[in-house]
Amino acid sequence: MTRADEGAIAGFRERFAQIMVESGMPRMAARVYAALLVTDSGKLSAAELAERLGVGAPAISGAVKYLVQVRLVERGREPGARHDFCRIHEHTWSEFISQSDPVLVRVQAGADEGTALLGLDSPAGRRLDETSRFFAFMREEIKQSMAKWSRLQAADRRAG
């Protein structure tokens, strides 16, 4: 890989990270995620991440902690190795979306509780009812979409 290629990749990495920041991800977590995304292995040590991103170990540590918490990456260690690595999940976004149902259930249940408390005869109660119905709708749509995605992925594996 040439220096020009490395520069182009670094530029893309930062642009992609900015997209993630604008979507609500913390800046350093977005940069770490993007750095992992553009590596062929999808796996880097904290030292490698710090070097590529030009930041210190504490910044990497906090970013990785966030990314692990939201299930976009995982930490690991190769047998016999002295240092941990951070690896992007193989099917990051489909896994992330598939695992969102418990959160959606909690929002829906909370909205149901508020609707029961406030009643449909109040504007607040109607907003909470709409929230509940929306999250019920989204849960079903996600379930159907993920099933469709799985079928498409299986077809691609068979074809490729």
Short mmCIF file of the C-alpha atoms (twelve columns), coordinates in Angstrom:
data_MODEL
# 
_entry.id   MODEL 
# 
loop_
_atom_site.group_PDB 
_atom_site.id 
_atom_site.type_symbol 
_atom_site.label_atom_id 
_atom_site.label_alt_id 
_atom_site.label_comp_id 
_atom_site.label_asym_id 
_atom_site.label_seq_id 
_atom_site.Cartn_x 
_atom_site.Cartn_y 
_atom_site.Cartn_z 
_atom_site.pdbx_PDB_model_num 
ATOM 1   C CA . MET A 1   0.000   0.000   0.000  1 
ATOM 2   C CA . THR A 2   1.384   3.403   -0.926 1 
ATOM 3   C CA . ARG A 3   1.434   6.513   1.261  1 
ATOM 4   C CA . ALA A 4   -1.229  7.991   -1.042 1 
ATOM 5   C CA . ASP A 5   -3.427  4.932   -0.396 1 
ATOM 6   C CA . GLU A 6   -2.812  5.242   3.347  1 
ATOM 7   C CA . GLY A 7   -3.719  8.934   3.206  1 
ATOM 8   C CA . ALA A 8   -6.894  8.242   1.260  1 
ATOM 9   C CA . ILE A 9   -7.914  5.530   3.705  1 
ATOM 10  C CA . ALA A 10  -7.201  7.803   6.687  1 
ATOM 11  C CA . GLY A 11  -9.297  10.535  5.084  1 
ATOM 12  C CA . PHE A 12  -12.150 8.141   4.484  1 
ATOM 13  C CA . ARG A 13  -11.853 6.809   8.042  1 
ATOM 14  C CA . GLU A 14  -12.270 10.306  9.465  1 
ATOM 15  C CA . ARG A 15  -15.165 11.150  7.133  1 
ATOM 16  C CA . PHE A 16  -16.941 7.935   8.078  1 
ATOM 17  C CA . ALA A 17  -16.312 8.628   11.761 1 
ATOM 18  C CA . GLN A 18  -17.917 12.044  11.318 1 
ATOM 19  C CA . ILE A 19  -21.024 10.396  9.875  1 
ATOM 20  C CA . MET A 20  -21.201 8.250   13.003 1 
ATOM 21  C CA . VAL A 21  -20.718 11.323  15.234 1 
ATOM 22  C CA . GLU A 22  -23.552 13.105  13.450 1 
ATOM 23  C CA . SER A 23  -25.669 10.015  14.107 1 
ATOM 24  C CA . GLY A 24  -25.079 10.337  17.851 1 
ATOM 25  C CA . MET A 25  -21.949 8.283   18.545 1 
ATOM 26  C CA . PRO A 26  -19.254 9.872   20.729 1 
ATOM 27  C CA . ARG A 27  -16.375 11.208  18.623 1 
ATOM 28  C CA . MET A 28  -13.548 8.983   19.838 1 
ATOM 29  C CA . ALA A 29  -15.748 5.877   19.748 1 
ATOM 30  C CA . ALA A 30  -16.675 6.760   16.162 1 
ATOM 31  C CA . ARG A 31  -13.007 7.135   15.217 1 
ATOM 32  C CA . VAL A 32  -12.109 3.785   16.814 1 
ATOM 33  C CA . TYR A 33  -15.059 2.081   15.136 1 
ATOM 34  C CA . ALA A 34  -14.098 3.531   11.750 1 
ATOM 35  C CA . ALA A 35  -10.469 2.477   12.232 1 
ATOM 36  C CA . LEU A 36  -11.564 -1.090  12.883 1 
ATOM 37  C CA . LEU A 37  -13.985 -1.004  9.982  1 
ATOM 38  C CA . VAL A 38  -11.295 -0.126  7.422  1 
ATOM 39  C CA . THR A 39  -8.814  -2.820  8.491  1 
ATOM 40  C CA . ASP A 40  -8.995  -6.101  6.627  1 
ATOM 41  C CA . SER A 41  -8.757  -8.084  9.867  1 
ATOM 42  C CA . GLY A 42  -11.275 -5.880  11.686 1 
ATOM 43  C CA . LYS A 43  -9.002  -6.272  14.697 1 
ATOM 44  C CA . LEU A 44  -6.435  -3.922  16.265 1 
ATOM 45  C CA . SER A 45  -4.686  -3.632  19.606 1 
ATOM 46  C CA . ALA A 46  -5.115  -0.545  21.742 1 
ATOM 47  C CA . ALA A 47  -1.560  0.502   20.836 1 
ATOM 48  C CA . GLU A 48  -2.289  0.135   17.124 1 
ATOM 49  C CA . LEU A 49  -5.484  2.149   17.471 1 
ATOM 50  C CA . ALA A 50  -3.682  4.875   19.431 1 
ATOM 51  C CA . GLU A 51  -0.946  5.068   16.788 1 
ATOM 52  C CA . ARG A 52  -3.349  5.182   13.833 1 
ATOM 53  C CA . LEU A 53  -5.561  7.786   15.451 1 
ATOM 54  C CA . GLY A 54  -2.793  9.849   17.049 1 
ATOM 55  C CA . VAL A 55  -4.284  9.714   20.537 1 
ATOM 56  C CA . GLY A 56  -3.343  8.348   23.940 1 
ATOM 57  C CA . ALA A 57  -4.278  5.060   25.555 1 
ATOM 58  C CA . PRO A 58  -6.926  6.576   27.887 1 
ATOM 59  C CA . ALA A 59  -8.896  7.897   24.893 1 
ATOM 60  C CA . ILE A 60  -8.795  4.466   23.259 1 
ATOM 61  C CA . SER A 61  -9.804  2.737   26.490 1 
ATOM 62  C CA . GLY A 62  -12.882 4.896   26.967 1 
ATOM 63  C CA . ALA A 63  -13.911 4.566   23.338 1 
ATOM 64  C CA . VAL A 64  -13.540 0.782   23.358 1 
ATOM 65  C CA . LYS A 65  -15.486 0.550   26.617 1 
ATOM 66  C CA . TYR A 66  -18.365 2.440   24.969 1 
ATOM 67  C CA . LEU A 67  -18.249 0.315   21.790 1 
ATOM 68  C CA . VAL A 68  -18.255 -2.918  23.810 1 
ATOM 69  C CA . GLN A 69  -21.167 -1.650  25.897 1 
ATOM 70  C CA . VAL A 70  -23.275 -0.949  22.798 1 
ATOM 71  C CA . ARG A 71  -22.188 -4.303  21.302 1 
ATOM 72  C CA . LEU A 72  -20.469 -2.957  18.193 1 
ATOM 73  C CA . VAL A 73  -17.080 -4.453  19.084 1 
ATOM 74  C CA . GLU A 74  -15.627 -7.053  21.401 1 
ATOM 75  C CA . ARG A 75  -12.385 -7.330  23.322 1 
ATOM 76  C CA . GLY A 76  -10.287 -10.432 23.150 1 
ATOM 77  C CA . ARG A 77  -6.832  -11.889 23.508 1 
ATOM 78  C CA . GLU A 78  -5.048  -14.362 21.292 1 
ATOM 79  C CA . PRO A 79  -3.802  -17.447 23.160 1 
ATOM 80  C CA . GLY A 80  -0.326  -16.695 24.494 1 
ATOM 81  C CA . ALA A 81  -0.538  -12.988 23.646 1 
ATOM 82  C CA . ARG A 82  0.173   -10.325 26.249 1 
ATOM 83  C CA . HIS A 83  -2.094  -7.627  24.871 1 
ATOM 84  C CA . ASP A 84  -5.818  -7.427  24.293 1 
ATOM 85  C CA . PHE A 85  -7.263  -6.557  20.942 1 
ATOM 86  C CA . CYS A 86  -10.482 -4.941  19.888 1 
ATOM 87  C CA . ARG A 87  -12.436 -6.608  17.099 1 
ATOM 88  C CA . ILE A 88  -15.447 -5.466  15.158 1 
ATOM 89  C CA . HIS A 89  -18.258 -8.024  15.164 1 
ATOM 90  C CA . GLU A 90  -18.485 -9.988  11.943 1 
ATOM 91  C CA . HIS A 91  -22.004 -8.849  11.126 1 
ATOM 92  C CA . THR A 92  -21.972 -5.673  13.178 1 
ATOM 93  C CA . TRP A 93  -25.137 -3.892  12.162 1 
ATOM 94  C CA . SER A 94  -27.406 -6.878  11.734 1 
ATOM 95  C CA . GLU A 95  -26.300 -8.136  15.160 1 
ATOM 96  C CA . PHE A 96  -26.761 -4.689  16.661 1 
ATOM 97  C CA . ILE A 97  -30.274 -4.316  15.255 1 
ATOM 98  C CA . SER A 98  -31.236 -7.905  16.086 1 
ATOM 99  C CA . GLN A 99  -30.303 -7.372  19.723 1 
ATOM 100 C CA . SER A 100 -32.250 -4.125  20.073 1 
ATOM 101 C CA . ASP A 101 -35.563 -5.799  20.907 1 
ATOM 102 C CA . PRO A 102 -35.126 -5.785  24.716 1 
ATOM 103 C CA . VAL A 103 -34.625 -2.011  24.651 1 
ATOM 104 C CA . LEU A 104 -37.624 -1.537  22.387 1 
ATOM 105 C CA . VAL A 105 -39.718 -3.749  24.674 1 
ATOM 106 C CA . ARG A 106 -38.773 -1.582  27.653 1 
ATOM 107 C CA . VAL A 107 -39.728 1.637   25.845 1 
ATOM 108 C CA . GLN A 108 -43.008 0.113   24.713 1 
ATOM 109 C CA . ALA A 109 -43.816 -1.161  28.225 1 
ATOM 110 C CA . GLY A 110 -42.932 2.215   29.718 1 
ATOM 111 C CA . ALA A 111 -45.211 3.961   27.249 1 
ATOM 112 C CA . ASP A 112 -47.995 1.479   28.069 1 
ATOM 113 C CA . GLU A 113 -47.608 2.248   31.761 1 
ATOM 114 C CA . GLY A 114 -47.809 5.981   31.059 1 
ATOM 115 C CA . THR A 115 -50.860 5.521   28.849 1 
ATOM 116 C CA . ALA A 116 -52.637 3.593   31.593 1 
ATOM 117 C CA . LEU A 117 -51.738 6.265   34.135 1 
ATOM 118 C CA . LEU A 118 -52.676 9.300   32.038 1 
ATOM 119 C CA . GLY A 119 -55.516 7.828   29.995 1 
ATOM 120 C CA . LEU A 120 -56.345 8.214   26.342 1 
ATOM 121 C CA . ASP A 121 -58.513 11.227  27.114 1 
ATOM 122 C CA . SER A 122 -55.411 13.379  27.716 1 
ATOM 123 C CA . PRO A 123 -52.922 14.625  25.083 1 
ATOM 124 C CA . ALA A 124 -50.022 13.125  27.065 1 
ATOM 125 C CA . GLY A 125 -51.785 9.763   27.262 1 
ATOM 126 C CA . ARG A 126 -52.423 9.802   23.516 1 
ATOM 127 C CA . ARG A 127 -48.734 10.620  22.839 1 
ATOM 128 C CA . LEU A 128 -47.661 7.707   25.021 1 
ATOM 129 C CA . ASP A 129 -50.163 5.413   23.287 1 
ATOM 130 C CA . GLU A 130 -48.745 6.445   19.914 1 
ATOM 131 C CA . THR A 131 -45.248 5.784   21.274 1 
ATOM 132 C CA . SER A 132 -46.272 2.298   22.361 1 
ATOM 133 C CA . ARG A 133 -47.942 1.505   19.050 1 
ATOM 134 C CA . PHE A 134 -44.933 2.851   17.129 1 
ATOM 135 C CA . PHE A 135 -42.507 0.669   19.066 1 
ATOM 136 C CA . ALA A 136 -44.742 -2.380  18.619 1 
ATOM 137 C CA . PHE A 137 -44.789 -1.638  14.889 1 
ATOM 138 C CA . MET A 138 -41.000 -1.176  14.758 1 
ATOM 139 C CA . ARG A 139 -40.367 -4.414  16.646 1 
ATOM 140 C CA . GLU A 140 -42.421 -6.358  14.098 1 
ATOM 141 C CA . GLU A 141 -40.789 -4.552  11.155 1 
ATOM 142 C CA . ILE A 142 -37.301 -5.243  12.513 1 
ATOM 143 C CA . LYS A 143 -38.178 -8.905  13.046 1 
ATOM 144 C CA . GLN A 144 -39.410 -9.213  9.454  1 
ATOM 145 C CA . SER A 145 -36.501 -7.202  8.040  1 
ATOM 146 C CA . MET A 146 -33.920 -9.283  9.878  1 
ATOM 147 C CA . ALA A 147 -35.514 -12.494 8.595  1 
ATOM 148 C CA . LYS A 148 -35.380 -11.097 5.067  1 
ATOM 149 C CA . TRP A 149 -31.747 -10.010 5.583  1 
ATOM 150 C CA . SER A 150 -30.847 -13.526 6.762  1 
ATOM 151 C CA . ARG A 151 -32.436 -15.016 3.628  1 
ATOM 152 C CA . LEU A 152 -30.525 -12.554 1.411  1 
ATOM 153 C CA . GLN A 153 -27.237 -13.315 3.176  1 
ATOM 154 C CA . ALA A 154 -27.816 -17.063 2.813  1 
ATOM 155 C CA . ALA A 155 -28.571 -16.626 -0.899 1 
ATOM 156 C CA . ASP A 156 -25.369 -14.574 -1.342 1 
ATOM 157 C CA . ARG A 157 -23.327 -17.301 0.411  1 
ATOM 158 C CA . ARG A 158 -24.823 -19.957 -1.843 1 
ATOM 159 C CA . ALA A 159 -24.164 -17.855 -4.968 1 
ATOM 160 C CA . GLY A 160 -20.667 -16.764 -3.975 1 
# 
